[in-house]
Amino acid sequence: MDDAVLRPDPATPDSPRRTPRKAAVSSWIGSALEYYDFFIYGTAAALIFPKVFFPHGNAAAATVASLATFGVAYVARPVGSFLFGHLGDTIGRKRVLLLTLSGMGLATFLIGVLPGYSTIGFAAPILLLVLRLVQGLVVAGEQSSAGSTTLEHAPPGKRAYFTSFTLAGTQFGLILATAVFLPISAMPSEELLSWGWRIPFLLSAAVTVAGWWIRRSLHESPEFETAKHERATPRAPLAVLLRHHTPDVLKIVFSALVSVSSTIVTIYSLTYGASTIGMSRTALLWMIMTGNIVALVAIPLFGKAGDRFGRKPVFLFGSLGVAVLIWPFIWAVSQNNLALVFVVGILLSGIVYSAYGGVGYALWTEQFGTRVRMSGVAVGTQFGFALGGFAPSVAAALAGPKLANWMPVAALTTAACVVSALAVLTMRETYRTPLADLGRPVSRPANDERTVTA
């Protein structure tokens, strides 16, 4: 990735510089570090928290309650989207990136030192819920600010490729989280439940410091700097967004439902396979980590495909492919067929789902102009992700006390992916639209990009 630098105009010596490589790497690493915090909670909610933070005696109820705390963060995400979308469009993308990283790191560290139910009773799940809400609130601004920043630094014709590193970073965060839990999950149960599970959460302190250092060195988005210099940033971006872009926001909400498949694979299948079928927790974690290692390579490649063939066909391949593959995947788990779980799981999460990862944030951010881009992407994605965040809890209820009735879970995932595909079909194709024309009804001519109707 070579930096394409927008050199300052002699008449305006303070003009911003485009540094696409630095923006992509910063978004990749920052997203990885922040989503490490977010994902370790999901793993712990499936394997640890039912036994640590909830009353004993009804394992099924404790599991459902624990998975609900995972999903409740998604309730806070829409609220966070309004807050951080507003901040990103008024004070800047970079400041939001620093705020979200700091808030996530603090909440995660505090979970690591939180006493369990046996020590403080019902205060334990209540405090856990509060900290999880904080995580959901701040993570709402993460991907929208990272995606917007990278898009606005990217050179023409390579926007999807550079923007793809935002979601590739989240995959690496999941790899880090899973890698940390692999040795932890192999500990004897007594040590695991007493202190071992706390290690990944306490390590977030180092993760936060590293992320802060990386993001401090990133320049503000040149598009935002230009808009701010020209006094084109609105005081109330949400009002502008709702007045002119409500249909675009709603399309993103429904297209983001493709994320249901991710939580089903990483949360429901892990709980079902380990707790009900008796599969090795370590083996299932290895499957998840291997799939995400493959995704690290696949996501940027799909980003390149999105720059060449368009965002929509690549996204549709991912969402409809997942709608089909979820059936053989969960069936393989139900049959305790570890080899098939690995093959289908890696194909599903490592390759096919990566098509969405490669073009999703390019497609979404390109539906809006600079003035309301952060607000539009944040609100649209976070409301969509909020609906998907409760998928593990809904799946647990549909699957019954032992989580054994997996077919309704697969049907739920397929339905979400089909709705996502239908929403994408109604969106504007933007891969040939100049950056300055994004969010406008019709693009204007440009020297470096072909003109199409937006």
SULDA-V888831 format. One record per residue. N is the residue number from 1. RES is the residue in one letter. PHI is phi in whole degrees, 0 to 359 (NA if undefined). PSI is psi in radians with two decimals (* if undefined). D_FIRST is the distance of its C-alpha to the first C-alpha in Angstrom with 2 decimals. Layout:
n=(N	N)
res=(RES	RES)
phi=(PHI	PHI)
psi=(PSI	PSI)
d_first=(D_FIRST	D_FIRST)
This chain:
n=(1	2	3	4	5	6	7	8	9	10	11	12	13	14	15	16	17	18	19	20	21	22	23	24	25	26	27	28	29	30	31	32	33	34	35	36	37	38	39	40	41	42	43	44	45	46	47	48	49	50	51	52	53	54	55	56	57	58	59	60	61	62	63	64	65	66	67	68	69	70	71	72	73	74	75	76	77	78	79	80	81	82	83	84	85	86	87	88	89	90	91	92	93	94	95	96	97	98	99	100	101	102	103	104	105	106	107	108	109	110	111	112	113	114	115	116	117	118	119	120	121	122	123	124	125	126	127	128	129	130	131	132	133	134	135	136	137	138	139	140	141	142	143	144	145	146	147	148	149	150	151	152	153	154	155	156	157	158	159	160	161	162	163	164	165	166	167	168	169	170	171	172	173	174	175	176	177	178	179	180	181	182	183	184	185	186	187	188	189	190	191	192	193	194	195	196	197	198	199	200	201	202	203	204	205	206	207	208	209	210	211	212	213	214	215	216	217	218	219	220	221	222	223	224	225	226	227	228	229	230	231	232	233	234	235	236	237	238	239	240	241	242	243	244	245	246	247	248	249	250	251	252	253	254	255	256	257	258	259	260	261	262	263	264	265	266	267	268	269	270	271	272	273	274	275	276	277	278	279	280	281	282	283	284	285	286	287	288	289	290	291	292	293	294	295	296	297	298	299	300	301	302	303	304	305	306	307	308	309	310	311	312	313	314	315	316	317	318	319	320	321	322	323	324	325	326	327	328	329	330	331	332	333	334	335	336	337	338	339	340	341	342	343	344	345	346	347	348	349	350	351	352	353	354	355	356	357	358	359	360	361	362	363	364	365	366	367	368	369	370	371	372	373	374	375	376	377	378	379	380	381	382	383	384	385	386	387	388	389	390	391	392	393	394	395	396	397	398	399	400	401	402	403	404	405	406	407	408	409	410	411	412	413	414	415	416	417	418	419	420	421	422	423	424	425	426	427	428	429	430	431	432	433	434	435	436	437	438	439	440	441	442	443	444	445	446	447	448	449	450	451	452	453	454)
res=(M	D	D	A	V	L	R	P	D	P	A	T	P	D	S	P	R	R	T	P	R	K	A	A	V	S	S	W	I	G	S	A	L	E	Y	Y	D	F	F	I	Y	G	T	A	A	A	L	I	F	P	K	V	F	F	P	H	G	N	A	A	A	A	T	V	A	S	L	A	T	F	G	V	A	Y	V	A	R	P	V	G	S	F	L	F	G	H	L	G	D	T	I	G	R	K	R	V	L	L	L	T	L	S	G	M	G	L	A	T	F	L	I	G	V	L	P	G	Y	S	T	I	G	F	A	A	P	I	L	L	L	V	L	R	L	V	Q	G	L	V	V	A	G	E	Q	S	S	A	G	S	T	T	L	E	H	A	P	P	G	K	R	A	Y	F	T	S	F	T	L	A	G	T	Q	F	G	L	I	L	A	T	A	V	F	L	P	I	S	A	M	P	S	E	E	L	L	S	W	G	W	R	I	P	F	L	L	S	A	A	V	T	V	A	G	W	W	I	R	R	S	L	H	E	S	P	E	F	E	T	A	K	H	E	R	A	T	P	R	A	P	L	A	V	L	L	R	H	H	T	P	D	V	L	K	I	V	F	S	A	L	V	S	V	S	S	T	I	V	T	I	Y	S	L	T	Y	G	A	S	T	I	G	M	S	R	T	A	L	L	W	M	I	M	T	G	N	I	V	A	L	V	A	I	P	L	F	G	K	A	G	D	R	F	G	R	K	P	V	F	L	F	G	S	L	G	V	A	V	L	I	W	P	F	I	W	A	V	S	Q	N	N	L	A	L	V	F	V	V	G	I	L	L	S	G	I	V	Y	S	A	Y	G	G	V	G	Y	A	L	W	T	E	Q	F	G	T	R	V	R	M	S	G	V	A	V	G	T	Q	F	G	F	A	L	G	G	F	A	P	S	V	A	A	A	L	A	G	P	K	L	A	N	W	M	P	V	A	A	L	T	T	A	A	C	V	V	S	A	L	A	V	L	T	M	R	E	T	Y	R	T	P	L	A	D	L	G	R	P	V	S	R	P	A	N	D	E	R	T	V	T	A)
phi=(NA	270	292	258	261	274	288	301	287	306	280	229	298	263	301	289	253	270	230	298	296	296	295	294	295	297	295	300	290	298	295	298	292	289	282	302	301	292	281	295	295	299	296	294	297	279	251	244	301	303	265	256	251	230	300	277	116	223	297	295	295	295	295	298	295	295	295	293	294	297	286	294	298	287	290	286	298	300	298	297	294	294	294	282	297	299	296	297	271	242	255	123	290	299	297	295	302	288	296	293	296	295	295	295	298	294	297	292	299	294	299	295	250	284	295	272	298	294	262	237	67	292	296	295	294	293	294	300	297	298	294	293	297	298	303	296	297	280	291	299	266	291	290	293	286	294	295	295	297	294	302	282	266	288	283	302	81	228	294	293	300	291	292	298	291	296	283	297	295	295	296	293	298	293	298	301	298	293	297	292	281	301	291	295	292	275	289	304	305	296	289	300	281	273	218	298	295	285	303	300	287	291	295	297	298	293	300	294	298	297	296	298	297	294	283	296	273	275	288	297	305	297	295	292	299	295	298	293	296	273	57	259	278	286	287	232	299	294	295	296	299	291	286	244	228	303	300	295	297	296	298	292	307	285	292	289	295	301	293	306	297	295	290	294	293	274	251	298	295	294	292	298	294	280	275	261	278	88	287	293	299	297	297	294	295	295	298	297	293	297	301	283	295	299	296	302	274	291	299	297	294	293	298	299	298	295	287	268	251	112	287	295	297	291	300	296	302	292	293	286	295	295	303	274	288	298	292	296	293	292	300	298	297	296	268	56	261	296	298	291	301	296	296	289	297	289	298	290	274	273	245	294	297	292	298	298	299	287	234	304	286	294	300	291	292	281	282	231	278	301	299	231	298	299	296	297	291	298	295	298	290	288	291	293	294	298	296	285	295	271	304	299	292	297	298	297	291	292	279	90	306	258	61	276	274	278	297	298	293	297	296	301	295	299	300	297	291	292	300	301	298	297	295	296	301	272	274	288	276	235	291	251	273	302	303	293	261	296	90	264	300	223	282	255	298	217	285	253	221	289	267	224	289	273)
psi=(1.85	2.37	2.29	1.94	2.23	1.75	2.49	2.46	2.36	-0.54	-0.31	1.39	-0.30	0.25	2.49	2.72	2.43	2.17	1.37	-0.67	-0.82	-0.69	-0.73	-0.78	-0.74	-0.75	-0.72	-0.93	-0.76	-0.75	-0.68	-0.79	-0.71	-0.70	-0.26	-0.83	-0.78	-0.68	-0.55	-0.49	-0.74	-0.76	-0.77	-0.61	-0.56	-0.63	-0.52	-0.92	-0.57	-0.51	-0.23	-0.73	0.04	2.73	2.56	2.83	-0.47	1.55	-0.68	-0.77	-0.68	-0.68	-0.81	-0.74	-0.71	-0.77	-0.50	-0.62	-0.56	-0.78	-0.45	-0.39	-0.49	-0.30	-0.66	-0.41	-0.73	-0.69	-0.79	-0.53	-0.67	-0.77	-0.96	-0.47	-0.77	-0.82	-0.73	-0.58	-0.09	-0.79	-0.23	2.67	-0.72	-0.75	-0.64	-0.72	-0.71	-0.69	-0.79	-0.69	-0.76	-0.77	-0.72	-0.76	-0.74	-0.81	-0.70	-0.74	-0.71	-0.58	-0.65	-0.36	0.15	2.22	2.70	-3.10	-0.64	-0.32	-0.82	0.18	-2.44	-0.23	-0.47	-0.96	-0.50	-0.83	-0.64	-0.73	-0.74	-0.81	-0.62	-0.63	-0.68	-0.76	-0.81	-0.64	-0.83	-0.52	-0.30	-0.50	-0.08	-1.12	-0.58	-0.67	-0.70	-0.77	-0.74	-0.74	-0.81	-0.75	-0.74	-0.21	-0.33	2.58	2.80	2.49	-0.05	0.37	-0.72	-0.69	-0.88	-0.69	-0.44	-0.38	-0.30	-0.90	-0.47	-0.60	-0.67	-0.59	-0.70	-0.58	-0.68	-0.65	-0.80	-0.80	-0.77	-0.71	-0.66	-0.65	-0.30	-0.96	-0.54	-0.76	-0.34	-0.06	2.72	2.53	-0.70	-0.79	-0.66	-0.81	-0.36	-0.82	-0.40	-0.69	-0.34	-0.39	-0.86	-0.59	-0.69	-0.54	-0.25	-0.36	-0.79	-0.68	-0.74	-0.75	-0.78	-0.77	-0.68	-0.77	-0.74	-0.79	-0.40	-0.48	-0.06	2.35	2.62	2.68	2.24	-0.59	-0.72	-0.71	-0.72	-0.79	-0.69	-0.71	-0.63	0.08	0.70	0.02	2.21	2.62	-0.51	1.32	-0.54	-0.65	-0.74	-0.73	-0.87	-0.50	-0.64	-0.27	0.35	-0.78	-0.67	-0.71	-0.77	-0.66	-0.70	-0.68	-0.88	-0.58	-0.49	-0.15	-0.21	-0.41	-0.25	-0.69	-0.62	-0.81	-0.55	-0.78	-0.79	-0.42	-1.06	-0.87	-0.59	-0.78	-0.80	-0.84	-0.76	-0.76	-0.64	-0.84	-0.46	0.34	2.74	2.21	-0.70	-0.74	-0.73	-0.66	-0.64	-0.68	-0.80	-0.76	-0.70	-0.75	-0.66	-0.46	-0.76	-0.70	-0.51	-0.61	-0.70	-0.67	-0.89	-0.57	-0.72	-0.54	-0.75	-0.73	-0.66	-0.56	-0.46	-0.74	-0.17	2.69	-0.74	-0.82	-0.62	-0.77	-0.77	-0.67	-0.74	-0.87	-0.76	-0.56	-0.73	-0.67	-0.55	-0.80	-0.34	-0.50	-0.97	-0.47	-0.94	-0.58	-0.73	-0.67	-0.76	-0.46	0.04	0.64	1.56	-0.68	-0.77	-0.62	-0.76	-0.84	-0.91	-0.66	-0.72	-0.69	-0.72	-1.06	-0.48	-0.55	-1.10	-0.83	-0.44	-0.35	-0.77	-0.76	-0.55	-0.50	-0.15	-0.93	-0.45	-0.84	-0.80	-0.83	-0.48	-0.05	-0.18	2.71	3.03	-0.65	-0.57	0.30	-0.86	-0.78	-0.79	-0.82	-0.75	-0.88	-0.82	-0.88	-0.71	-0.56	-0.67	-0.78	-0.53	-0.73	-0.68	-0.41	-0.45	0.09	-0.75	-0.69	-0.76	-0.72	-0.73	-0.67	-0.71	-0.60	-0.20	3.12	-0.68	0.21	0.36	-0.37	1.40	-0.33	-0.73	-0.52	-0.77	-0.71	-0.70	-0.79	-0.77	-0.77	-0.75	-0.72	-0.63	-0.74	-0.73	-0.80	-0.74	-0.67	-0.72	-0.63	-0.48	-0.10	2.79	2.42	2.22	0.12	-0.30	0.12	2.25	2.61	-0.72	-0.33	-0.03	2.38	-0.11	2.70	-0.72	2.36	2.74	2.87	2.60	2.65	-0.52	-0.06	2.52	2.53	2.31	2.86	2.23	*)
d_first=(0.00	3.80	6.47	9.09	12.24	15.48	17.94	21.27	24.10	26.94	29.32	27.35	26.03	24.96	22.56	19.54	16.04	12.93	10.17	7.91	5.63	9.16	10.79	9.05	9.65	13.02	13.96	13.21	15.26	17.77	18.47	18.89	21.32	23.21	23.58	24.75	27.70	28.21	28.14	30.45	33.04	32.86	33.46	36.25	37.79	38.20	39.46	40.85	41.80	44.61	46.52	45.73	45.89	48.33	52.04	53.04	55.23	53.20	49.98	49.01	49.50	47.54	44.60	44.64	44.95	42.08	39.78	41.00	39.75	36.30	36.64	38.25	34.99	34.03	37.10	35.70	32.29	33.74	35.44	32.27	30.46	33.02	32.79	29.07	28.42	30.95	29.50	25.92	27.25	29.64	28.46	24.68	21.88	21.17	24.83	24.96	22.11	24.20	27.44	26.47	25.14	28.36	30.65	29.24	29.47	33.04	34.28	32.92	34.49	37.78	37.86	37.70	40.89	42.73	46.15	46.99	49.75	52.27	52.00	51.85	52.71	51.43	49.67	47.00	45.71	46.12	43.98	41.41	41.34	40.92	37.95	36.34	36.88	35.10	32.08	32.13	32.60	29.59	27.14	27.81	25.63	22.68	20.66	21.78	20.65	17.28	16.72	18.11	16.13	12.70	14.09	15.48	12.40	10.38	10.69	13.43	13.18	10.12	12.01	12.97	9.68	8.49	12.18	12.64	11.35	14.60	16.83	14.98	15.81	19.39	19.59	18.73	21.40	23.81	23.08	23.87	26.96	28.18	27.66	29.72	32.39	32.77	34.90	36.43	37.65	39.29	41.52	45.20	45.82	47.88	45.30	42.44	44.30	45.66	42.71	40.01	38.31	37.88	35.49	32.25	33.24	34.11	30.82	29.20	30.30	27.84	25.11	25.90	25.88	22.44	21.04	22.91	21.54	17.86	18.56	20.82	18.06	16.15	17.13	19.11	17.82	18.32	20.13	22.46	23.12	24.06	26.28	27.89	28.57	30.19	32.08	30.79	30.14	33.11	35.41	35.83	32.64	34.16	37.15	35.06	33.04	36.21	37.94	35.39	32.97	35.12	34.72	30.89	31.15	33.60	31.44	28.61	31.27	32.38	29.02	27.99	30.91	28.71	28.00	31.62	30.64	28.41	31.29	33.79	31.92	31.17	34.38	37.20	36.59	36.27	39.55	41.30	40.36	41.19	44.14	45.88	45.03	44.91	41.57	39.96	37.92	35.80	35.21	34.15	31.72	30.24	29.89	28.03	25.68	25.06	24.31	21.69	20.06	19.85	18.49	15.47	14.33	16.13	14.93	11.28	13.01	15.55	13.13	12.08	15.86	16.59	14.71	16.73	20.03	20.35	20.24	23.91	24.40	21.64	23.09	26.57	25.82	24.83	27.77	30.41	29.31	29.72	33.07	34.31	32.90	34.21	37.70	37.41	35.35	38.01	40.75	39.37	39.52	43.09	44.05	42.72	40.79	38.02	36.57	36.35	34.93	32.04	31.43	31.74	30.10	26.88	26.96	27.65	25.39	22.65	22.15	24.14	23.69	19.90	20.13	21.30	18.61	15.85	17.38	20.01	18.61	17.14	20.63	22.47	20.83	21.05	24.80	25.34	25.05	23.84	27.40	27.82	24.40	24.56	28.19	27.81	25.06	26.71	30.18	29.36	27.30	29.50	32.70	31.36	30.17	33.54	35.36	33.30	33.73	37.39	36.81	37.65	40.87	41.82	41.09	43.28	46.07	45.84	45.79	48.98	50.19	48.66	45.53	46.82	46.92	43.31	43.72	43.81	40.57	38.88	40.45	39.16	35.57	35.98	37.52	34.69	32.07	34.24	34.69	30.93	30.56	33.39	31.87	28.56	30.65	32.06	28.81	27.30	24.58	21.94	18.98	20.28	21.64	20.39	19.31	22.52	24.66	23.67	26.84	29.14	31.59	30.53	27.47	28.07	26.85	23.56	22.44	18.88	19.57	22.60	25.27	26.73	29.26	27.78)
